[in-house]
Amino acid sequence: MNEKVTIGDVARLLEQYAPMPYQESYDNSGLQTGNPHDEVKGVLVTLDCTENVLEEAVIKGCNLVVAHHPVIFKGLKSLTGKSYVERTIIKAIQHDIAIYACHTNLDSVHNGVNAKIAEKLQLQNVNILSHKPQTLMQLAFFVPVENTEEVLKAIHQAGAGKIGEYSDCSFQVQGTGRFLPSDSAEPTIGQPGKPEQVQENRIEVVFPAYKKNQIMQALLQAHPYEEVAHFLTLLENQNQEVGIGMIGELRETLQEETFLDYLKQHMQIPGVRFTPIGDKTIRRVAVCGGSGSFLIKEAIRQGADAFVTADVKYHEFFDAEGKLLLADIGHYESEVFTKEIFYDTISKKFTNFAVYLSEVNTNPIRYTY
C-alpha cells in the first residue's frame, strides 16, 4: 500500500526543484491556502488560480491547485468577495482546496520557465541569460586525515560540492595542524594543557548559499573535533544553474519573417508584436517568460539576433535599436507551458493520486473581436 502523500510533501518536492530562496523579494510563492498535513487527493496544475480553475478542481476531485502565479500577491485586509482574488480564496476555503504558487523561483532555475520556452523553440547550446549574483558560498575547513572521507560524505549528502553536472566535488591539501587544548577542553586528539600536532586535510567545497545552515550542521555533527576550524565565504562566481532568461541557437538560420512564423507555430500563439523587419537573419535567440524587457540590453550584449519575451511597453521597443528582433508574444502565451513542468515533476514522483493539466484558459487578454 502506498504511503499517504501530504500537501507538504508536494510543496517540498517543488521547492527542491525551484528553491524558495531564489524567488524575488516582492514575490509570494509557497502555500497560500490549505493545511500542509492534509492528504493529497488530486492535483490540478495551472498558470493562474481563478474561480473557474477552482470549479474545475472540484469537478476533478482535486484538493490541491499548483499555479505559477500567486493569487495572493499583496496583503489582504478582508475577505468579503469584492475582488476576484478574495472570491478565489473564499471558494478555496469553502471547498477545502489548497493553493500552492511557484513563481519567480521557477523563473530563476536552469530547468524552469525559460528552459521550457527554449525547449519549445528547440534551441541548442542553451545557457542562462542573466545570472543571479551571490548565490554561491565556499566552505573551507580542517579535518584529521583519517576522518576526511566520513566528513566529506556528510556534507555532500547535505548539498555541498555540486557543480553543474558534477557532484561530490571538493579540493583538499594535506598539512600539519597545531593546537594547545586548555585545561577545560575535551580534545578528541591529545590531552588538556599539552601541545599537539595532527596531520590534517584542508577541504574546500562550493554550495548554494541557501544551504549554509544544513551543511554547517552536517559538518559539525560529522567532525570529530570539539571546535571545528572553518571559513565561510560568499562568492561572486556565476552560478550556472540560477538566473533569469535563456539564450541559445536555432538548429538552422532563419530569415526574420520565417522566424516569426516559426515562433507562432512552436509557441502556439495567435500573433506577435515585433520590431521592424530588416534584412537580418536569426540564429541566436534569447528568451524570457513574462515581463522580460529589462533584459533587452543583456540580450544585445550577448549577441542575440532575436529576443522573445512579453509585456514590452511602447518606448521599450525602441531599446532594440535595430540590433535584434524584439518579439512580444504575450505574458500568458510565454508561460502557459509552465504547467507541464508541474505535471511532469509531480506525476513522476507520486503515483498515489491523479495530476491534471488545467483545461481553463485563464488568459485575461483577447486579440480579435
Buried (B, 14 or more C-beta within 10 A) or exposed (E): EEEEBBBBBBBEBBBEBBBBEBBBEEBBBBBBBBEBEBBBBBBBBBBBBBBBBBEBBBEBEBBBBBBBBBBBBEEEEEEEEEEEBBBBBBBBBEEEBBBBBBBBBBBBBBBBBBBBBBBBBEBEEBBBBBBBBEBBBBBBBBBBEEBBEEBBEBBBBBBBBBBEEEEBBBEBEEEEBEBEBEEEBEBEEBEEEEEEEBEBBBBBBBBBBBBBEBBBEBBBEBBBBEEBBBEEEEBEBBBBBBBBBBBBBBEEEBBBEEBBEBBBEEBEBEEBEBBEEEEBBBBBBBBBBBBBBBBBEBBBEBEBBBBBBBBBEEEBBEBBEEBBBBBBBBBBBBBBBBBBBBBEBBBEBBEBBBBBEBEBEBBEEEEEE
